[in-house]
Amino acid sequence: MNNNSNIPIESPGVNVAVIKQDDDGWKFLLLCRSEQETYAGTWGFMTGGKKSDETVADVVLREMKEETGLAPLRMFATEYVIHFYEPQYDKIWILPLIVAEVPSDCEITLSPENCDFAWLKPHRARHRVNWKNLMTAIDNIIEELEVYPAHNWVEIKAETTGGR
């Protein structure tokens, strides 16, 4: 009899690449995690956990509002997932990567979950994030932004979109 067991794989939420385009080109919103949060002091995309029967669109809208006060103009499912081992839960987590565009003149209102934010051009964003899989995600997204929206993105419709 085989006593081996698998490491659990779970998809508890989403990873959101918030982007905007201004006179200087496309920029990524990066958030720095507060001291009381897991991964304190690290920079990355917005993340959010799914609650009960929420859809991915619901999670993105709720998390954007809670963490930054923003609402997306448009949201897109990409073909990418962010995956990593989460030692706190002893599970492998897989999070779909959603791209959310916001207005170029948007204003950020940070929640206590994050202590800082930055709008950065792709090459600067790559060097600010703490994880290699986010560097790769930035590379993939910026390449695909040459034709916006990218041909391989699927628009996610939600009842409440429209920016702030």
SELO-270577 format. One record per residue (C-alpha): x, y, z. Coordinates in pm, whole numbers, padded with zeros to 5 digits, always signed. Layout:
XYZ...
//
This chain:
+00000+00000+00000+00127+00345-00095+00145+00590+00198+00248+00885-00015+00031+01195-00014+00020+01499-00240+00084+01858-00147-00258+02023-00163-00317+02265-00450-00564+02547-00395-00683+02854-00582-00798+03084-00302-00824+03410-00497-00675+03633-00763-00367+03836-00848-00447+04169-01015-00210+04367-01235-00358+04718-01216-00241+04926-01513-00291+05275-01647-00173+05458-01955-00061+05818-01944+00157+06044-02160+00457+05842-02046+00314+05505-02156+00183+05208-01959+00245+05189-01586+00187+04919-01327+00053+04977-00978+00267+04805-00718+00172+04779-00353+00397+04734-00049+00256+04505+00220+00218+04654+00570+00410+04522+00869+00108+04339+01018+00042+04149+00693+00198+03832+00557+00499+03908+00338+00544+04243+00517+00754+04496+00326+00733+04314-00006+00621+04476-00331+00382+04314-00573+00048+04318-00748-00281+04342-00565-00405+04009-00436-00738+03907-00297-00914+03607-00156-01247+03477-00280-01539+03490-00037-01829+03241-00053-01995+03253-00396-01808+03553-00540-01702+03542-00903-01352+03645-01008-01498+03979-01124-01656+04026-00779-01324+03957-00607-01137+04201-00830-01394+04478-00782-01409+04429-00404-01034+04406-00355-00960+04706-00574-01211+04915-00380-01092+04789-00039-00718+04814-00102-00695+05125-00321-01035+05290-00358-01017+05222-00734-01266+05075-00979-01152+04931-01313-01246+05074-01650-01194+04727-01796-01084+04388-01663-00928+04104-01856-00854+03740-01785-00508+03649-01910-00371+03306-01986-00131+03337-01693-00144+03215-01337+00075+03308-01045+00173+02994-00858+00381+02943-00548+00415+02735-00235+00244+02901+00064+00425+02771+00376+00173+02919+00621-00093+02683+00482+00141+02409+00350-00027+02433+00008+00057+02525-00346-00148+02828-00446-00251+02905-00801-00399+03251-00865-00535+03366-01202-00368+03683-01324-00625+03950-01404-00535+04279-01576-00742+04578-01461-00714+04912-01639-00787+05230-01443-00805+05595-01554-00475+05778-01589-00585+06043-01337-00702+05799-01069-00631+05863-00703-00519+05591-00462-00658+05554-00110-00458+05280+00059-00608+05040+00309-00406+04938+00618-00317+04616+00431-00059+04813+00233+00183+05082+00350+00295+05229+00017+00227+05225-00356+00405+05321-00677+00304+05364-01040+00602+05235-01235+00700+05181-01595+00747+04812-01674+01128+04802-01645+01115+04978-01305+00825+04759-01188+01023+04445-01275+01301+04553-01040+01067+04652-00756+00864+04330-00727+00996+04063-00496+00908+03752-00696+01042+03618-01023+00694+03504-01135+00575+03867-01113+00874+03981-01320+00770+03732-01586+00408+03846-01560+00514+04208-01617+00718+04102-01922+00423+03909-02064+00170+04185-02001+00381+04466-02144+00451+04264-02459+00078+04203-02499-00006+04570-02435+00147+04656-02771-00198+04569-02906-00450+04676-02642-00641+04480-02547-00424+04181-02623-00576+03924-02858-00538+03647-02601-00713+03836-02319-01080+03778-02242-01275+04077-02114-01448+04019-01782-01772+04210-01755-01897+04335-01422-02199+04537-01320-01995+04815-01168-01706+04940-01376-01621+05292-01473-01319+05414-01283-01300+05684-01024
//
